[in-house]
Amino acid sequence: MGNAKEVSAGAEWRQGLPLVLAAAAGMSLSAIPSASLGVMMAPIEQDLGWTRTQISMGTSLVALVAVALGALAGLAIDRFGARRIGLAAAFLMCGGIALMATVGAAVWQWWSLWALVGVAGAAMPTVWISPVSRRFVARRGLAVAIALSGTGVSTSLVPILANSLVEQHGWRTAYVILAGLWAAVVFPLVFLFFRASAPADGAGPDRKAPAGPQPGLTAREGFTSITFYKLAFAAFLSMSAGVALILNLVPVLRSTGLTPAVAASIAGIIGIATITGRIIGGFLMDRMSAKAIAALSAGGAVVLPVALLAFPGSPLAAAGAVLVYGLLGGAKVPALVYLASRHFGARAFGVLYGTVNTMVALGVGLGPVVANYVYDVTRSYTPVMWTAVPFLLAAALLYASLGRYPTFAAPPACKPANRSGK
C-alpha cells in the first residue's frame, strides 16, 4: 500500500509540476496590487492629496466585486475551464495595474481601476487552485501549498522592488514596470502549461469540467453545512485581521518608529517566510489533520501585533515577529483550500470554495480600509493591532472545532453501471 502511494505521488509530480508552476505564477500576479499598495501609499498621498482611507478604499472595491462575482466565477471555471478564465483574469489584472499610472486628481478614477482589478480577482485564487486540487491526490497539500507560494514571491519581492522603482522613477512608472514584468512571466507559463489533465491514478479527467458528477457535496448540501460557515467565518476573521496589518506593513512598521528603508526591508521578510511556511505546511497537511495546522496558523499570528505593541521601534523584534508570522501564517490559505477540498469534495468545489473565497476577499477588502480609517482618525495603528488579537484567536477556535474529513460515496452517475450515460 505504501509503495503504491509513493508511485502515485511520484507520477503526480512528474505529470503535474508544470501545472503547479503555472498556478504559482498566476498566484504571484494576483498579489501584486496588495503587495505594492503599502509602498505606494505615501507617495500617492503626497502627490494627489488623497487620504489613506480613500487610497485603500480600492481594496474594499476589490472585495465587493469579489463578493458579487465570486460564485459566478466558480461556475465559469467549472463550465469553461480554468485555463480560459485564468488567461482572461491575468489580462485584466495586468491591465488594471498598468492603468493605475494614468489616474488624475479625481479619486473615482483610482477606484474604477481597483474595481477592474476586482473583476480579475473574483476568479482568484479559485481559478489557479481548482485544477491543482483536482489534479493531485496523494500530495494535494504540498501541491496546493507550492501553487499558493506564488503570493509569497510577490510579497517578498514587490515591496523592495516597488520602493526602488518609486525612488528612481516615481509611483506611476513603478506600476507600469510591475505590470510588464509579471505579464512577461505569467502569460507564457499559463498559456503553455496551465492545462489540467487526468490525475495520475486515473481517478478521472479534469478538463473544462469533470466527466459526470464527482464525489462530494452538492452546492445545496454545502451551503447548509455548518462546516461551510465555520470555514467561511474563520477565513474572514483571520484574513481581515492579518491583511489589515500585512497590507499596511510598511506604514505600520514606520508608525512604530522605524525608517522607511528599514520598514521596507523587514516587510520583505514576510514573503520568504510565507513561502517556507506554506511548503512546510503543505508537507504536513498530507500527513496530519489540516485543521490543527490552520488553527496554529491563525492563533500563532498574534505574535506580530503583540510584538509590535510590546517592543515599538525595535528592528530586531519587528523582524522576528514578521518572520514568525510568515512561517506560521504561510500555511493559512493552503490549509483553507485543503480543508475545503476534503470537507466539500470535488462535486461542487468551484462554487463552494469560490463562495468561501468571497469571505476571504471581504476580509482582504475591509481589513485594510478600516485600519487606515482608524489611522486617519487617531493617527495611530495601535487600535488595529489590539483588535487583530481576538480576531485571530477566534479564527483559530473555529478551525479547531471542525470535525473529521467525511467519506463521500460516488454519485449514481459515477457508478460502473451508469457509465454509458443512459
C-alpha positions as CSV (number, residue, x, y, z in Angstrom):
1,M,0.0,0.0,0.0
2,G,2.7,2.4,1.0
3,N,4.7,1.7,-2.2
4,A,1.6,2.2,-4.4
5,K,1.1,5.6,-2.7
6,E,4.7,6.6,-3.4
7,V,4.4,5.6,-7.0
8,S,1.2,7.6,-7.3
9,A,2.8,10.6,-5.7
10,G,5.8,10.4,-8.0
11,A,3.6,10.1,-11.1
12,E,1.6,13.1,-9.9
13,W,4.7,15.3,-9.6
14,R,6.1,14.2,-12.9
15,Q,2.9,15.0,-14.8
16,G,1.6,17.8,-12.7
17,L,4.6,20.0,-11.9
18,P,4.2,22.4,-14.9
19,L,0.6,22.9,-13.9
20,V,1.7,23.8,-10.3
21,L,4.3,26.2,-11.6
22,A,1.9,28.0,-13.9
23,A,-0.6,28.2,-11.0
24,A,2.1,29.7,-8.8
25,A,2.8,32.3,-11.4
26,G,-0.9,33.2,-11.5
27,M,-1.0,33.5,-7.7
28,S,2.1,35.7,-7.8
29,L,0.3,38.1,-10.2
30,S,-2.8,38.2,-8.0
31,A,-0.8,39.6,-5.1
32,I,0.8,42.5,-6.9
33,P,-1.9,45.2,-6.1
34,S,-1.9,44.4,-2.4
35,A,1.8,43.8,-2.1
36,S,2.6,47.1,-3.7
37,L,0.0,49.3,-2.0
38,G,1.9,49.8,1.2
39,V,4.9,51.3,-0.6
40,M,2.7,53.4,-3.0
41,M,0.6,54.8,-0.1
42,A,2.7,57.7,1.0
43,P,3.8,58.9,-2.5
44,I,0.2,58.8,-3.8
45,E,-1.0,60.6,-0.7
46,Q,1.6,63.3,-1.2
47,D,1.1,63.6,-5.0
48,L,-2.7,63.6,-5.2
49,G,-3.7,64.7,-1.7
50,W,-6.0,61.8,-1.0
51,T,-6.3,60.4,2.5
52,R,-5.1,56.9,3.2
53,T,-8.7,55.8,3.7
54,Q,-9.5,56.9,0.1
55,I,-6.4,55.2,-1.3
56,S,-7.0,51.9,0.5
57,M,-10.8,52.1,-0.4
58,G,-9.7,50.4,-3.6
59,T,-9.1,47.1,-1.8
60,S,-12.7,47.3,-0.5
61,L,-14.0,47.7,-4.0
62,V,-12.0,44.5,-4.9
63,A,-13.7,42.8,-2.1
64,L,-17.2,44.0,-3.1
65,V,-16.7,42.9,-6.7
66,A,-15.3,39.5,-5.5
67,V,-18.3,39.0,-3.2
68,A,-20.7,39.8,-6.1
69,L,-18.9,37.7,-8.7
70,G,-17.1,35.0,-6.7
71,A,-19.7,32.3,-7.0
72,L,-20.3,33.2,-10.7
73,A,-16.5,32.9,-11.3
74,G,-16.6,29.5,-9.8
75,L,-19.4,28.4,-12.1
76,A,-17.5,29.9,-15.1
77,I,-14.4,27.9,-14.1
78,D,-16.3,24.7,-13.9
79,R,-18.0,25.3,-17.3
80,F,-15.4,26.9,-19.5
81,G,-12.2,25.6,-17.9
82,A,-9.6,27.2,-15.6
83,R,-7.1,28.0,-18.5
84,R,-9.5,30.3,-20.4
85,I,-10.7,32.1,-17.3
86,G,-7.2,32.3,-16.0
87,L,-5.8,34.0,-19.1
88,A,-8.7,36.4,-19.1
89,A,-8.2,37.2,-15.4
90,A,-4.5,37.7,-15.9
91,F,-5.1,40.1,-18.8
92,L,-7.5,42.2,-16.7
93,M,-5.1,42.2,-13.7
94,C,-2.1,43.3,-15.7
95,G,-4.1,45.9,-17.5
96,G,-5.6,47.3,-14.3
97,I,-2.2,47.5,-12.6
98,A,-0.6,49.3,-15.5
99,L,-3.5,51.8,-15.9
100,M,-3.1,52.9,-12.3
101,A,-0.3,55.1,-13.6
102,T,-2.9,57.1,-15.6
103,V,-5.1,58.3,-12.7
104,G,-5.7,62.0,-12.2
105,A,-6.8,64.0,-9.3
106,A,-10.3,62.5,-9.3
107,V,-10.4,59.7,-6.9
108,W,-13.1,57.9,-8.8
109,Q,-10.6,57.0,-11.5
110,W,-8.5,55.2,-8.9
111,W,-11.5,53.4,-7.5
112,S,-12.6,52.4,-11.1
113,L,-9.3,50.7,-11.8
114,W,-9.4,48.8,-8.5
115,A,-12.9,47.6,-9.5
116,L,-11.4,46.3,-12.7
117,V,-8.7,44.5,-10.7
118,G,-11.6,43.2,-8.6
119,V,-13.2,41.6,-11.7
120,A,-10.0,39.7,-12.2
121,G,-9.5,39.0,-8.5
122,A,-13.0,37.5,-8.3
123,A,-11.7,34.4,-10.0
124,M,-8.6,34.2,-7.9
125,P,-7.3,32.0,-6.2
126,T,-10.1,29.6,-7.3
127,V,-9.0,29.7,-10.9
128,W,-5.4,28.8,-10.1
129,I,-6.1,26.3,-7.3
130,S,-9.1,24.3,-8.6
131,P,-7.2,22.3,-11.2
132,V,-4.3,21.7,-8.8
133,S,-6.7,20.4,-6.1
134,R,-8.4,18.1,-8.6
135,R,-5.2,17.0,-10.3
136,F,-3.4,15.9,-7.1
137,V,-4.5,13.2,-4.7
138,A,-1.5,11.7,-2.8
139,R,0.3,15.1,-2.4
140,R,-2.5,17.5,-2.7
141,G,-1.5,19.5,0.3
142,L,2.1,20.1,-0.9
143,A,0.9,20.9,-4.5
144,V,-1.6,23.4,-3.3
145,A,1.0,25.0,-0.9
146,I,3.6,25.4,-3.7
147,A,1.0,26.9,-6.0
148,L,-0.1,29.4,-3.3
149,S,3.5,30.2,-2.6
150,G,3.4,32.4,-5.7
151,T,1.9,35.1,-3.5
152,G,4.9,34.8,-1.2
153,V,7.2,35.6,-4.1
154,S,5.3,38.8,-4.7
155,T,5.0,39.7,-1.1
156,S,8.8,39.2,-0.8
157,L,9.9,40.9,-3.9
158,V,7.3,43.6,-4.6
159,P,7.9,45.9,-1.5
160,I,11.6,46.1,-2.2
161,L,11.3,46.3,-6.0
162,A,8.4,48.9,-5.8
163,N,10.3,51.0,-3.2
164,S,13.3,51.1,-5.6
165,L,11.2,51.9,-8.6
166,V,9.3,54.7,-6.7
167,E,12.6,56.3,-5.6
168,Q,14.1,56.1,-9.2
169,H,11.1,56.7,-11.4
170,G,8.0,57.6,-9.3
171,W,5.0,55.6,-8.4
172,R,3.3,55.9,-11.8
173,T,6.1,54.3,-13.7
174,A,6.6,51.8,-10.9
175,Y,3.1,50.5,-11.6
176,V,3.7,50.1,-15.3
177,I,7.0,48.3,-14.8
178,L,5.5,45.9,-12.3
179,A,2.6,45.0,-14.6
180,G,5.0,44.5,-17.5
181,L,7.4,42.3,-15.6
182,W,4.7,40.0,-14.3
183,A,2.9,39.8,-17.6
184,A,6.1,38.7,-19.3
185,V,6.4,35.8,-16.9
186,V,2.7,34.8,-16.3
187,F,1.3,34.7,-19.8
188,P,3.8,32.3,-21.3
189,L,3.6,29.9,-18.3
190,V,-0.2,29.9,-18.2
191,F,-0.6,29.6,-22.0
192,L,1.8,26.7,-22.3
193,F,1.4,24.7,-19.1
194,F,-1.9,25.6,-17.4
195,R,-3.6,22.6,-18.9
196,A,-5.4,20.3,-16.5
197,S,-5.3,16.6,-17.1
198,A,-6.4,13.4,-15.5
199,P,-5.0,12.6,-12.1
200,A,-2.0,10.2,-12.1
201,D,-4.1,7.5,-10.5
202,G,-6.6,7.6,-13.3
203,A,-9.3,8.9,-11.0
204,G,-10.9,10.9,-13.8
205,P,-10.5,13.8,-16.1
206,D,-10.2,17.4,-15.2
207,R,-10.7,19.4,-18.3
208,K,-13.4,22.0,-18.7
209,A,-15.4,20.2,-16.1
210,P,-15.2,16.7,-14.6
211,A,-16.9,14.0,-16.6
212,G,-20.1,13.2,-14.8
213,P,-20.9,14.0,-11.1
214,Q,-17.9,13.8,-8.8
215,P,-17.8,12.5,-5.2
216,G,-18.7,15.3,-2.7
217,L,-21.4,17.6,-1.6
218,T,-23.8,19.3,-3.9
219,A,-23.9,23.1,-3.7
220,R,-27.1,22.9,-1.7
221,E,-25.6,20.4,0.8
222,G,-22.5,22.6,1.1
223,F,-24.4,25.8,1.8
224,T,-26.5,24.1,4.5
225,S,-23.4,22.5,6.2
226,I,-22.1,24.0,9.5
227,T,-18.6,23.2,8.2
228,F,-19.1,25.7,5.4
229,Y,-19.9,28.5,7.7
230,K,-17.1,27.7,10.1
231,L,-14.6,27.8,7.3
232,A,-16.1,31.0,5.8
233,F,-16.1,32.9,9.1
234,A,-12.7,31.6,10.2
235,A,-11.3,32.8,6.8
236,F,-12.9,36.2,7.2
237,L,-11.6,36.8,10.7
238,S,-8.1,35.6,10.1
239,M,-7.8,37.4,6.7
240,S,-9.3,40.7,7.8
241,A,-7.0,40.9,10.9
242,G,-3.9,39.6,9.2
243,V,-4.2,41.6,6.0
244,A,-5.0,44.8,7.9
245,L,-1.5,44.5,9.2
246,I,0.3,42.9,6.3
247,L,-1.1,45.0,3.5
248,N,-0.1,48.1,5.6
249,L,3.0,46.5,7.0
250,V,5.4,49.2,5.8
251,P,3.3,52.1,7.2
252,V,2.5,50.1,10.4
253,L,6.3,49.4,10.9
254,R,7.0,53.1,10.2
255,S,4.4,54.1,12.8
256,T,6.4,52.2,15.5
257,G,9.4,54.4,14.8
258,L,11.3,52.5,12.0
259,T,12.8,54.3,9.0
260,P,11.2,53.8,5.5
261,A,14.2,51.7,4.3
262,V,14.3,49.5,7.4
263,A,10.5,49.0,7.3
264,A,10.6,48.0,3.6
265,S,13.5,45.6,4.2
266,I,11.6,44.0,7.1
267,A,8.4,43.8,5.1
268,G,10.4,41.8,2.5
269,I,10.9,39.1,5.1
270,I,7.3,38.2,5.0
271,G,7.4,36.8,1.5
272,I,10.3,34.4,2.1
273,A,8.9,33.3,5.4
274,T,5.4,32.8,3.9
275,I,6.9,30.6,1.1
276,T,8.8,28.5,3.6
277,G,5.7,28.2,5.9
278,R,3.4,27.2,3.0
279,I,5.7,24.4,1.8
280,I,6.2,23.0,5.3
281,G,2.5,23.3,6.0
282,G,1.6,21.6,2.7
283,F,4.0,18.8,3.5
284,L,2.4,18.3,6.9
285,M,-1.1,18.5,5.6
286,D,-0.6,15.3,3.6
287,R,0.4,13.6,6.9
288,M,-1.7,15.1,9.7
289,S,-5.0,17.0,10.2
290,A,-5.1,20.3,8.4
291,K,-7.5,21.8,11.0
292,A,-4.6,21.7,13.5
293,I,-2.3,23.4,11.1
294,A,-5.0,26.0,10.3
295,A,-5.7,26.7,14.0
296,L,-2.0,27.0,14.8
297,S,-1.5,29.3,11.8
298,A,-4.3,31.7,12.8
299,G,-3.6,31.6,16.6
300,G,0.1,31.9,16.2
301,A,-0.3,35.0,14.0
302,V,-0.9,37.1,17.2
303,V,2.8,37.2,17.6
304,L,3.0,40.1,15.1
305,P,0.7,42.6,16.7
306,V,1.8,41.6,20.2
307,A,5.5,42.0,19.4
308,L,5.0,45.4,17.7
309,L,3.0,46.6,20.7
310,A,5.4,45.3,23.3
311,F,8.6,46.4,21.5
312,P,7.8,49.5,19.4
313,G,10.7,50.8,17.2
314,S,12.8,47.7,17.7
315,P,14.1,46.4,14.3
316,L,15.0,43.0,15.8
317,A,11.6,42.5,17.4
318,A,9.8,43.6,14.3
319,A,11.9,41.3,12.0
320,G,11.4,38.3,14.4
321,A,7.7,38.9,14.6
322,V,7.3,39.2,10.8
323,L,9.4,36.0,10.3
324,V,7.3,34.0,12.8
325,Y,4.1,35.4,11.3
326,G,5.2,34.4,7.8
327,L,6.2,30.9,8.9
328,L,3.0,30.2,10.8
329,G,0.7,32.2,8.6
330,G,2.1,30.8,5.4
331,A,0.0,27.6,5.9
332,K,-3.2,29.6,6.4
333,V,-4.5,29.7,2.8
334,P,-3.3,26.2,1.8
335,A,-5.0,24.8,4.9
336,L,-8.2,26.5,4.0
337,V,-8.1,25.2,0.4
338,Y,-7.2,21.7,1.7
339,L,-9.9,21.7,4.3
340,A,-12.4,22.8,1.7
341,S,-11.4,20.1,-0.8
342,R,-11.6,17.4,1.9
343,H,-14.9,18.6,3.5
344,F,-16.7,19.6,0.3
345,G,-15.3,17.1,-2.2
346,A,-14.9,17.7,-5.9
347,R,-18.6,17.7,-7.0
348,A,-19.2,21.5,-6.4
349,F,-15.8,22.6,-5.3
350,G,-15.6,25.6,-7.7
351,V,-18.9,27.1,-6.4
352,L,-18.4,26.2,-2.7
353,Y,-14.8,27.3,-2.5
354,G,-15.5,30.3,-4.7
355,T,-18.1,31.4,-2.2
356,V,-15.8,30.8,0.8
357,N,-13.2,32.9,-1.1
358,T,-15.7,35.8,-1.2
359,M,-15.3,35.9,2.6
360,V,-11.6,35.9,2.1
361,A,-11.9,38.8,-0.3
362,L,-14.3,40.6,2.0
363,G,-11.7,40.3,4.8
364,V,-8.9,41.4,2.5
365,G,-11.0,44.4,1.4
366,L,-12.4,45.6,4.7
367,G,-9.4,45.0,6.9
368,P,-7.0,47.5,5.3
369,V,-9.6,50.2,4.7
370,V,-10.9,50.0,8.3
371,A,-7.3,50.0,9.5
372,N,-6.5,53.1,7.5
373,Y,-9.7,54.8,8.6
374,V,-8.6,54.2,12.2
375,Y,-5.2,55.7,11.3
376,D,-6.8,58.8,9.7
377,V,-8.9,59.4,12.8
378,T,-6.3,58.5,15.5
379,R,-3.0,58.9,13.6
380,S,-2.0,55.5,15.0
381,Y,-2.3,51.8,14.1
382,T,-2.2,50.8,17.7
383,P,-6.0,50.1,17.9
384,V,-5.8,48.0,14.8
385,M,-3.1,45.8,16.4
386,W,-5.1,45.3,19.5
387,T,-8.2,44.4,17.5
388,A,-6.3,41.8,15.5
389,V,-5.5,39.7,18.5
390,P,-9.1,38.5,19.4
391,F,-10.0,38.1,15.7
392,L,-7.1,35.8,15.1
393,L,-7.8,33.7,18.2
394,A,-11.5,33.4,17.3
395,A,-10.5,32.1,13.9
396,A,-8.2,29.5,15.5
397,L,-11.0,28.2,17.6
398,L,-13.3,27.9,14.6
399,Y,-10.7,25.9,12.7
400,A,-10.1,23.7,15.7
401,S,-13.8,22.9,16.0
402,L,-14.0,21.3,12.6
403,G,-15.0,17.6,12.5
404,R,-13.3,14.7,10.8
405,Y,-13.0,14.6,7.0
406,P,-16.2,13.0,5.5
407,T,-16.1,10.0,3.2
408,F,-18.1,10.6,0.1
409,A,-20.0,7.9,-1.8
410,A,-19.8,8.1,-5.6
411,P,-22.9,9.7,-7.1
412,P,-25.1,7.3,-9.1
413,A,-23.8,8.6,-12.5
414,C,-20.2,7.7,-11.5
415,K,-21.0,4.1,-10.7
416,P,-19.9,1.4,-13.3
417,A,-23.5,0.5,-14.2
418,N,-24.2,4.0,-15.3
419,R,-21.0,4.9,-17.2
420,S,-22.8,4.5,-20.5
421,G,-24.6,7.8,-19.6
422,K,-28.0,6.2,-20.3
